[in-house]
Amino acid sequence: MYRVCCARHTRRTMPQQDERPAVRRRAVTRERMLDAAREVLAREGIQGASVEHICEQAGFTRGAFYSNFASKDDLLLALFHRERDRMFASMRAASEPDALRGLDPTAAVGVIIDRFLGLQSLDRAGLLVHMEFAIRGIRGDEVGAEFNTSWRGMKDELVELMTSVVTALGREFTIDPRHAATVLAGTYDEALREAVTEGREVDPALLQSTLPMLLLAGTRPLPSQ
């Protein structure tokens, strides 16, 4: 009876144990597909980046592709969301309150920028992929509309993060925080674009001096400070 019970228990638990390596392999395959898509999109653009080219870059078959993504558009959205999530993870890590204690506002924002730049991958591929997503959004097809919705969500999250940082520094915005976010994001994007098109690295000192000044110019000390 004991052996029968053990056998039944084994039959019930073995499939769960066997599934774990498969889940891990699937996750690794998916990440490699996304990494490959990032490189191919940067090289060939969204229109030129075929499923075949992405599979070749990743070293997988079309079957592996379609076991992870329903279509190329499905992969594009997954890549967009991964890039977005990584960027905001860097922002949140860079703006931890403990790093700001005892610093004046300008120095504190400088620390945030420095830490953010250290966590970000400021590369040519990242810029090109970012621009490809923006172009798809401008075209306004179904996938482009979803990109635009995600862009607005990113803007909301950036505004929320900026507001929490400004408040932690004992200040408040004197302008619409969304306008401040537009200026800061535009400055960052243009600095990256110029560096990439000129074949050089982004100058961290430029961003560390400019972004804090732009952010704090639209704020003032809280009345109680």
VOTORNU-974046 format. One record per residue: residue in one letter; x, y, z of N, C-alpha, C in turn. Coordinates in pm, 1 decimal. Atoms other than C-alpha are relative to their C-alpha. Last residue first. Layout:
  code      n.c1      n.c2      n.c3     ca.c1     ca.c2     ca.c3      c.c1      c.c2      c.c3
     a         X         Y         Z         X         Y         Z         X         Y         Z
...
END
This chain:
  code      n.c1      n.c2      n.c3     ca.c1     ca.c2     ca.c3      c.c1      c.c2      c.c3
     q    -145.2      16.0      -6.5    1102.3    7483.3     386.6      67.0     132.1      36.2
     s     -42.4      30.8    -136.8     734.8    7507.2     480.0     150.5      -8.9      14.0
     p      22.8    -111.8     -92.9     643.8    7688.4     158.6      52.1     -25.8     140.9
     l     133.0       8.5     -60.1     804.7    7413.8     -53.2     -17.4     111.2     102.3
     p       9.7      64.4    -131.7    1118.3    7534.0    -227.4    -145.1      -4.8      46.8
     r     -31.3     -95.8    -106.8    1075.3    7615.8    -598.4      -9.2     -73.9     133.7
     t      45.3      32.3    -135.6    1065.6    7416.0    -920.4      32.9     114.0      95.6
     g     146.2       2.0      -4.6    1085.2    7466.4   -1297.4     -55.8     -35.9     135.8
     a      48.6    -130.7      46.0    1449.3    7574.5   -1299.5    -151.7       7.7       4.6
     l      18.1     -88.9    -115.1    1524.1    7267.2   -1086.2     -49.1     138.4     -40.9
     l     102.6      48.2     -92.4    1464.0    7028.0   -1374.9     -27.3     101.6     109.8
     l     131.2      -8.0      63.9    1653.8    7225.6   -1637.5    -111.0     -43.1      94.9
     m      35.1    -140.8      15.5    1953.7    7282.8   -1409.6    -139.7      14.9     -60.7
     p      39.3     -55.4    -130.8    1961.0    6917.2   -1303.9     -43.8     145.7      -9.5
     l     128.9      52.1     -45.7    1947.2    6809.7   -1672.3     -38.7      49.4     139.5
     t     117.0     -60.6      64.2    2225.4    7039.0   -1796.5    -132.0     -47.0      59.2
     s       7.5    -143.3     -28.1    2522.3    6967.7   -1568.8    -129.4      61.8     -51.5
     q      -2.9     -21.2    -144.6    2493.4    6590.7   -1544.1      -9.0     147.6      36.2
     l     130.8      31.5     -57.0    2383.5    6569.5   -1907.5      -3.7      26.5     149.7
     l      99.8     -89.3      59.4    2691.8    6751.1   -2034.5    -137.1     -23.7      61.9
     a     -11.9    -129.4     -67.2    2923.2    6570.9   -1791.5    -103.5      98.7     -53.4
     p      78.1      -1.3    -124.7    2795.0    6235.0   -1916.1       2.8     135.7      68.5
     d     -77.7     -71.1    -101.7    2920.0    6309.8   -2270.4     -80.5       5.3     129.3
     v      75.4    -108.5     -62.9    2755.1    6043.7   -2485.9      86.4      62.3     108.8
     e      76.0      34.8    -118.4    3019.9    5839.8   -2664.6     -79.3     121.2      48.7
     r     -70.9     -15.0    -127.7    3125.5    5927.9   -3015.7     -89.5     -44.5     114.4
     g     -90.5     110.7     -25.2    3033.7    5846.1   -3374.4      80.5      11.9     127.2
     e    -137.6     -49.6      11.5    2886.7    6184.6   -3463.4     103.1    -107.4      32.8
     t     -20.9     -40.8     139.2    2544.1    6031.1   -3534.1     141.6      52.9     -22.7
     v       0.0     117.0      87.9    2556.6    5843.3   -3202.0      29.2      39.8    -144.4
     a    -118.2      82.1     -26.5    2661.2    6143.2   -2993.4       8.2    -116.9     -97.4
     e    -119.2     -69.6      48.9    2406.0    6372.6   -3153.6     124.8     -85.5      17.5
     r       2.3       1.1     147.4    2122.7    6122.8   -3103.0     126.0      65.2     -56.3
     l     -32.0     135.2      46.1    2213.2    6063.8   -2736.4       6.9      -5.2    -152.1
     a    -140.8      23.4     -34.3    2223.4    6435.0   -2657.6      44.7    -137.6     -48.4
     e     -81.0     -74.2      96.8    1896.0    6478.8   -2847.8     148.8     -18.4      27.9
     d       4.7      65.9     131.0    1724.1    6201.2   -2651.9      90.2      69.8    -101.3
     y     -69.9     128.9      -9.2    1835.0    6339.7   -2314.4       6.6     -67.7    -137.0
     t    -142.5     -30.8     -14.3    1730.0    6694.6   -2401.3      83.0    -127.9       2.9
     g     -49.0     -49.6     128.0    1393.2    6573.4   -2528.9     148.3      31.7       3.3
     a     -11.1     114.8      90.3    1334.1    6364.4   -2216.6      54.3      42.9    -136.0
     l    -109.3      86.0     -45.3    1412.4    6662.6   -1993.3      20.7    -118.5     -94.1
     v    -127.9     -69.2      18.4    1196.4    6906.9   -2189.9     117.0     -90.8      37.0
     t     -24.7     -11.5     143.5     900.8    6668.0   -2218.3     135.9      63.1     -27.1
     a     -39.5     132.7      47.9     921.6    6577.4   -1848.6      32.7       3.3    -149.0
     a    -137.4      23.0     -46.3     915.8    6945.7   -1754.0      51.6    -134.5     -50.4
     h     -84.5     -83.9      84.9     606.0    6994.0   -1968.1     146.7     -17.7      38.1
     r      -7.3      66.7     130.6     444.0    6696.7   -1796.0      84.4      81.0     -98.0
     p    -104.5     103.2       0.3     533.3    6847.5   -1458.3      12.4     -73.3    -133.3
     d      62.7     131.0      16.3     320.7    7154.3   -1544.0     110.1    -106.7      -4.5
     i      55.4      20.0     133.7     524.5    7447.8   -1419.2     -67.3    -136.9      -2.9
     t      67.1    -126.2      31.5     609.1    7578.0   -1071.2     -58.5      -3.8    -141.2
     f      -5.4     -53.2     136.1     691.8    7227.6    -952.6     -72.9     133.4      -8.8
     e     121.4      27.5      75.4     747.8    7166.4    -583.3      12.7      62.2    -137.8
     r      37.3     -98.3     100.4    1054.3    7142.2    -359.9    -131.3     -40.2     -65.6
     g      63.5    -113.5     -65.9    1167.5    6972.2     -40.9     -40.5     109.9     -95.6
     l     -99.3    -106.7     -13.2    1414.8    6742.9    -218.1     -58.2     124.2      65.5
     a    -102.2      48.0     -94.1    1188.1    6444.0    -157.8     108.2     104.3      23.5
     t      57.4      -8.0    -134.9     909.5    6642.6    -328.2     101.1     -43.9     104.9
     v       7.9    -142.4     -34.1    1124.8    6691.8    -639.1     -55.2      18.0     141.3
     v    -136.5     -47.8     -24.1    1210.3    6321.7    -645.8      -1.5     145.3      44.2
     s     -43.9      57.3    -127.6     846.1    6215.5    -604.0     140.9      45.9      34.5
     t      70.7     -68.0    -108.8     738.2    6457.4    -877.0      44.3     -53.3     135.5
     m     -57.6    -133.0     -16.6    1003.7    6326.1   -1115.4     -63.7      73.2     116.9
     l    -132.9      16.3     -57.9     890.9    5966.9   -1059.5      65.7     135.2      25.4
     e      15.6      46.2    -138.5     525.1    6050.0   -1116.2     135.2     -12.5      69.6
     v      49.5    -113.7     -78.5     607.2    6251.9   -1427.0     -13.5     -38.2     146.8
     l    -111.5     -92.7     -14.6     816.4    5964.9   -1563.9     -40.4     119.9      84.3
     e     -90.5      57.6    -100.3     534.7    5718.6   -1496.1     119.9      90.7      24.0
     d      64.2      -7.2    -131.5     282.4    5938.2   -1676.0      93.4     -51.7     109.1
     k      -4.1    -141.2     -39.8     519.3    5981.1   -1970.4     -61.6      16.6     138.7
     m    -137.4     -29.7     -40.3     570.7    5606.1   -1989.6      11.8     143.8      48.9
     g     -20.4      61.5    -130.5     194.5    5552.9   -1994.3     139.5      25.5      53.5
     r      69.8     -85.3     -97.0     165.9    5802.8   -2276.9      13.9     -56.7     141.4
     w     -78.8    -122.6     -17.0     433.3    5614.4   -2469.1     -65.4      89.7     104.5
     s    -109.8      31.0     -91.6     245.2    5288.1   -2404.6      88.0     121.5      23.7
     t      58.8      16.7    -133.2     -69.5    5430.5   -2561.9     108.6     -27.9     103.0
     n      32.7    -133.5     -49.4     137.1    5550.8   -2856.3     -62.4      -5.8     138.7
     f    -123.6     -66.1     -39.1     289.6    5204.3   -2901.2     -30.4     136.7      61.3
     e     -36.2      59.8    -128.7     -59.4    5055.5   -2899.7     131.9      57.0      50.9
     a      89.5     -55.5    -101.8    -165.5    5301.2   -3169.3      32.3     -57.6     137.6
     g     -46.9    -134.3     -32.0     140.6    5203.1   -3371.8     -85.1      65.5     106.6
     v    -114.1      17.4     -90.1      33.8    4839.5   -3348.7      56.2     135.6      40.3
     e      47.6      60.6    -124.7    -306.1    4925.4   -3492.8     112.7     -18.3     101.0
     d      75.9     121.8      22.6    -170.7    5169.4   -3749.5     -34.7     -63.1     135.0
     g     134.5       9.0     -54.8     -80.1    5524.0   -3649.6     -80.1    -122.4     -36.3
     r      78.4      56.1     110.6     215.4    5595.9   -3873.8    -142.6     -31.2      43.4
     i      45.9    -110.2      84.6     346.9    5821.4   -3597.1     -86.7     -51.8    -114.1
     g     107.8     -70.4     -68.4     364.6    5527.9   -3356.5     -58.2     112.0     -83.9
     r     117.6      88.0       8.2     565.8    5322.2   -3603.5    -119.1      66.4      68.6
     i      52.2      -7.7     136.6     805.4    5615.4   -3638.1    -124.9     -86.0     -14.7
     a      65.0    -130.2      14.4     848.4    5637.1   -3259.3     -62.3      14.3    -138.5
     f     127.2       4.7     -72.1     916.9    5262.9   -3234.8     -76.1     131.4     -17.7
     e      89.6      86.6      77.7    1181.5    5289.3   -3505.5    -137.1      -9.7      66.8
     m      51.8     -78.9     112.0    1335.6    5586.1   -3322.6     -94.5     -82.1     -87.3
     h      89.6    -102.8     -54.7    1370.7    5388.3   -2998.7     -63.8      80.5    -113.5
     v     123.3      71.0     -33.9    1519.9    5095.7   -3192.5    -103.8      97.7      53.9
     l      67.9      34.2     124.7    1773.5    5331.0   -3348.2    -131.2     -73.4      26.0
     l      56.5    -120.4      61.4    1865.1    5484.8   -3012.3     -79.4     -35.0    -125.4
     g     110.6     -48.0     -82.3    1907.5    5148.4   -2840.4     -67.4     121.9     -60.3
     a     115.1      88.1      21.0    2116.5    5011.0   -3125.7    -120.7      48.6      78.5
     r      61.0     -31.9     128.9    2350.4    5311.4   -3116.2    -125.2     -84.0     -23.4
     d     -63.2      50.3     120.8    2425.6    5264.6   -2749.0     -79.5      35.2    -124.9
     l      13.7    -110.8      94.2    2357.0    5441.0   -2421.5      68.0     -37.6    -132.1
     s     -82.9      36.1     114.6    2299.1    5128.2   -2214.5     -20.2     105.9    -107.9
     q      58.2       6.1     133.5    2164.4    5267.3   -1889.2     102.1     -43.4    -104.4
     l      83.5     119.4      12.5    2274.4    5186.1   -1533.8     -54.9     -19.5    -140.5
     g     -80.8     118.1     -25.9    2567.0    5428.9   -1519.2     -76.7    -129.3     -17.6
     l     -84.8      20.8     117.2    2357.9    5697.3   -1685.4      87.3    -123.9      16.9
     f      83.6      45.2     111.7    2095.4    5657.4   -1413.4      85.0     -30.2    -123.0
     r      33.9     140.5     -23.6    2354.2    5677.1   -1134.0     -83.4     -56.1    -115.3
     d    -122.2      79.4       7.9    2501.0    5999.7   -1271.3     -30.1    -149.0      15.7
     i     -37.5       9.0     141.6    2158.4    6151.9   -1334.5     121.9     -90.0     -16.7
     i     100.6      82.5      68.6    2045.5    6071.9    -979.7      38.0     -20.2    -146.6
     v     -24.3     139.0     -40.2    2369.8    6206.7    -832.6     -97.1     -93.4     -71.4
     g    -120.6      44.5      69.2    2329.9    6529.6   -1031.0      34.3    -144.9      31.5
     v      44.2      35.1     135.5    1973.5    6559.7    -901.7     119.5     -46.8     -83.1
     a      83.7     120.3      -8.1    2111.1    6543.1    -547.3     -46.5     -43.7    -138.4
     a     -87.8     116.7     -15.2    2393.1    6789.2    -619.4     -81.1    -129.0       0.2
     t     -77.4      15.3     123.5    2147.9    7047.3    -752.8      89.2    -123.5       5.4
     p      78.2      48.5     114.4    1900.7    6990.2    -468.2      80.5     -22.5    -127.4
     d      85.7    -108.1      47.4    2156.0    7019.0    -184.9     -68.3     -47.2    -127.9
     l     -45.9     -70.5     119.2    2277.1    6687.2     -50.5     -92.7     116.1     -32.0
     g    -110.9     -89.5     -29.6    2239.8    6555.2     303.9      51.9      78.3    -118.4
     r      -3.5     -61.8    -132.6    2025.9    6258.6     203.6     125.0      86.8      16.7
     l      21.1    -144.5       8.7    1997.2    6201.6    -170.3      16.9      71.5     133.5
     a    -111.8     -61.6      71.9    2140.1    5849.4    -205.6      -7.9     152.1       0.7
     d    -121.2       6.3     -82.1    1908.6    5717.5      66.1     118.2      68.7     -66.9
     p     -13.3    -112.8     -93.1    1606.8    5841.9    -131.4     129.4      -0.3      80.5
     e      22.8      47.5    -136.4    1660.3    5590.2    -417.0      25.4     113.5      98.7
     s      61.1    -104.2     -83.9    1649.5    5790.1    -741.2     -36.1     -50.1     139.1
     a     -84.2    -119.2      -9.3    1895.0    5584.0    -947.2     -54.1     103.1      97.3
     a    -120.2      33.4     -76.0    1720.0    5252.8    -876.9      86.9     123.4      21.4
     r      39.2      22.2    -139.8    1386.8    5398.7    -986.4     121.4     -31.4      86.5
     m      40.8    -126.8     -60.4    1536.2    5540.8   -1304.9     -33.7     -16.8     147.7
     s    -120.5     -79.9     -21.0    1719.9    5218.8   -1390.3     -33.7     131.7      68.1
     a     -69.8      66.2    -110.6    1401.3    5015.7   -1340.0     128.1      75.9      32.2
     f      59.5     -47.7    -124.2    1228.5    5274.6   -1556.6      58.1     -70.1     121.6
     m     -30.9    -140.4     -21.1    1468.7    5212.7   -1843.0     -55.2      49.4     132.7
     r    -140.4     -12.7     -39.8    1452.5    4835.9   -1809.8      35.8     145.0      29.2
     d     -13.5      47.4    -137.6    1072.8    4837.8   -1812.4     143.2      13.1      49.5
     r      63.2     -94.9     -91.9    1061.1    5053.1   -2125.1      22.0     -41.6     145.0
     e     -86.0    -118.3      -0.9    1307.9    4834.6   -2313.0     -53.5     104.4      96.9
     r    -122.5      34.4     -72.3    1111.9    4523.3   -2211.4      93.7     119.7       9.1
     h      29.7       4.3    -142.9     781.1    4681.4   -2311.9     124.0     -37.3      81.3
     f      27.6    -135.7     -47.4     913.3    4777.1   -2654.2     -21.5       0.9     150.7
     l    -128.7     -68.9      -6.6    1060.3    4431.1   -2705.3     -17.4     141.5      52.3
     a     -72.9      56.9    -113.2     728.9    4265.3   -2618.0     135.1      68.3      17.0
     l      60.4     -52.8    -122.2     545.9    4502.3   -2851.9      71.9     -52.8     123.4
     l     -33.4    -142.2      -9.3     786.5    4421.3   -3133.3     -56.3      61.3     127.6
     l    -138.1     -12.6     -47.6     753.1    4047.9   -3065.6      38.9     146.3      17.7
     d       2.6      44.1    -139.6     373.7    4063.5   -3099.0     139.2      11.2      61.2
     d      53.3    -111.8     -77.8     417.6    4265.4   -3417.9      -6.6     -34.2     148.8
     k    -108.0     -97.2     -15.8     641.6    3990.9   -3554.6     -47.5     119.8      81.4
     s     -33.4     -66.9     125.2     366.1    3740.0   -3487.0     118.4      92.4      24.3
     a     103.9      28.6      98.9     220.8    3507.0   -3222.9      34.7      57.1    -136.7
     f      67.6    -121.7      46.1     541.0    3509.2   -3020.5    -100.4     -36.3    -108.8
     n     -12.1    -108.0     -98.2     706.8    3240.6   -2807.1     -78.1     124.9     -38.0
     s      38.6      56.9    -129.3     626.0    2912.1   -2984.1       7.0     104.9     110.3
     y     145.7       1.0     -13.5     624.1    3111.2   -3305.8     -48.4     -73.5     124.9
     f      56.4    -135.3      -1.2     991.7    3198.3   -3273.4    -149.1      -5.1      31.0
     a     -31.7     -57.1    -131.0    1101.6    2848.8   -3175.6     -57.6     140.6      12.0
     g      84.9      66.6     -98.3     919.4    2713.1   -3480.8      23.0      53.3     140.0
     r     128.6     -70.4      -0.2    1088.5    2974.3   -3696.5     -96.1     -63.6     100.1
     t      87.1      26.8     114.3    1416.6    2814.0   -3594.7    -125.7      86.6       8.0
     f     114.6      87.9     -23.6    1673.5    2955.3   -3354.0     -79.1     -18.5    -129.3
     g     -43.9     138.7       9.5    2023.3    3103.3   -3376.5    -110.4     -99.9      29.3
     a      13.2      66.4    -130.0    1915.8    3443.3   -3245.1      53.1    -142.5      -1.7
     q     -80.0     -72.8     -97.8    2043.6    3636.8   -3546.9      -0.1     -72.1     134.7
     e    -140.8      22.2      33.0    1906.8    3373.0   -3784.8      90.6      66.9     102.6
     c     -32.5     138.4     -38.6    1568.2    3380.7   -3609.3     146.8     -31.2     -27.7
     i      -4.9       2.6    -146.4    1555.8    3760.5   -3635.1      37.3    -139.4      49.2
     h    -123.7     -66.1     -42.1    1646.4    3744.9   -4003.2      14.6      -1.4     152.0
     e    -114.9      83.0      37.1    1375.3    3486.7   -4073.5     130.6      61.3      48.5
     v      -7.6     107.7     -99.3    1112.3    3683.8   -3878.9     121.2     -88.1     -28.7
     s      90.8     113.0      19.8    1189.0    3978.2   -4104.4      15.5    -101.0     112.9
     a     -30.5     105.0     -98.0    1346.2    4304.5   -3993.6    -101.2    -113.2     -13.3
     g     -95.7      96.4      52.9    1325.0    4515.1   -4308.6      28.1    -117.5      91.3
     q      48.3      58.1     125.0    1006.1    4698.2   -4217.0      93.6    -108.6     -51.5
     i     114.7      87.9     -24.1    1104.7    4749.4   -3853.5     -45.7     -68.1    -128.3
     g     127.0     -68.7     -18.0    1448.8    4885.2   -3936.4    -114.1     -98.7      16.8
     e      84.4       6.9     119.2    1739.3    4688.4   -4083.5    -130.1      77.8      10.8
     r     -73.4      13.4     126.1    2035.6    4729.5   -3847.8     -89.4      17.4    -122.1
     a     -95.9    -109.6      10.0    1870.1    4861.5   -3532.6      70.7      -0.7    -135.3
     l      75.6    -124.2      18.9    1574.3    4630.0   -3586.2      93.8     118.4     -15.7
     v      48.5      -0.8     138.8    1811.5    4335.1   -3634.1     -79.2     127.4     -28.1
     e    -111.3     -19.1      92.5    2001.5    4407.4   -3312.2     -48.4      11.5    -144.1
     r     -57.0    -133.4     -25.2    1690.0    4456.4   -3098.5     112.5      29.4     -98.6
     a      88.7     -97.4      64.0    1524.4    4153.1   -3257.7      53.8     141.5      17.2
     a     -24.6       5.7     144.2    1823.8    3939.9   -3160.1     -84.8     102.6     -73.8
     d    -132.4     -57.7      23.8    1801.0    4050.4   -2798.1      31.0       3.8    -149.2
     l      13.4    -144.4     -17.8    1426.6    3981.4   -2801.4     133.7      70.0     -22.7
     m      76.1     -51.3     114.0    1480.1    3634.6   -2947.2     -13.2     152.3       8.7
     r     -92.6      -0.4     113.8    1751.0    3565.5   -2689.6     -68.4      49.6    -126.4
     e     -93.1    -111.1     -17.6    1512.7    3671.7   -2414.4      98.7       8.0    -115.8
     r      72.8    -125.3      21.4    1239.0    3440.0   -2545.1      93.8     120.3      11.7
     t      24.7     -12.6     144.3    1477.1    3145.8   -2572.2     -67.1     132.8     -31.2
     v    -129.2     -31.0      61.6    1595.0    3200.2   -2214.0     -15.9      20.1    -150.2
     a     -32.3    -138.3     -36.7    1234.7    3216.1   -2090.2     132.2      42.8     -62.7
     r      88.8     -87.4      78.0    1146.2    2898.5   -2281.8      31.1     146.6      28.2
     r     -49.4      -0.9     138.7    1447.5    2719.9   -2138.8     -83.4      93.2     -86.4
     r    -123.7     -78.0       3.0    1344.8    2822.9   -1787.4      55.7       8.7    -142.0
     v      37.5    -140.8     -17.0     988.6    2701.8   -1842.2     123.6      88.3      -6.5
     a      61.0     -43.3     126.1    1117.7    2372.3   -1980.2     -39.1     146.7       6.5
     p    -105.2     -25.0      99.5    1350.1    2331.0   -1681.7     -55.5      49.7    -132.9
     r     -82.6    -113.2     -38.8    1050.4    2382.6   -1449.8     116.0      24.8     -96.3
     e      39.5    -123.5      67.2     806.0    2158.0   -1633.9      96.2     114.1      29.9
     d     -49.5       0.7     136.9     977.6    1832.1   -1538.7     -28.9     131.2     -71.5
     q    -144.3      -9.8      -4.2     930.1    1899.4   -1167.5      57.8       9.0    -141.0
     q     -33.8    -134.5     -45.3     560.6    1975.1   -1219.4     151.0      18.9       2.1
     p      23.6     -97.4     107.3     519.9    1661.2   -1433.2      36.3     141.9      41.3
     m    -102.1      -1.0     102.9     694.0    1453.8   -1160.6     -26.8      99.3    -113.1
     t     -97.8    -107.0     -17.6     460.8    1555.2    -877.4     102.0       8.4    -112.5
     r      61.9    -133.1      -8.4     143.2    1360.5    -957.5     104.0     110.6      -0.1
     r      63.5     -33.2     128.0     316.3    1048.1   -1088.4     -61.0     139.5       3.2
     t    -104.3     -29.8      97.6     544.4    1048.4    -785.4     -59.5      39.8    -133.7
     h     -52.7    -132.5     -32.7     249.3    1074.1    -547.3     106.0      41.6    -102.2
     r     100.9     -99.3      39.9      79.6     780.9    -720.3      51.4     141.5      25.0
     a       3.3      -3.9     146.3     396.9     573.4    -695.0     -99.3     103.0     -50.0
     c    -118.8     -71.2      46.4     440.0     664.7    -330.7       0.0      13.5    -151.5
     c      19.1    -142.9     -30.0      80.9     565.3    -256.8     118.1      81.5     -50.1
     v     102.3     -50.7      91.8     128.2     230.6    -432.9     -19.8     149.2      20.0
     r     -62.7     -15.8     131.1     454.5     167.0    -249.3     -98.3      56.7    -101.5
     y     -91.3    -114.7      -6.7     286.3     235.2      87.9      62.7      27.4    -136.6
     m      84.2    -121.4       0.0       0.0       0.0       0.0      87.0     125.5       0.0
END
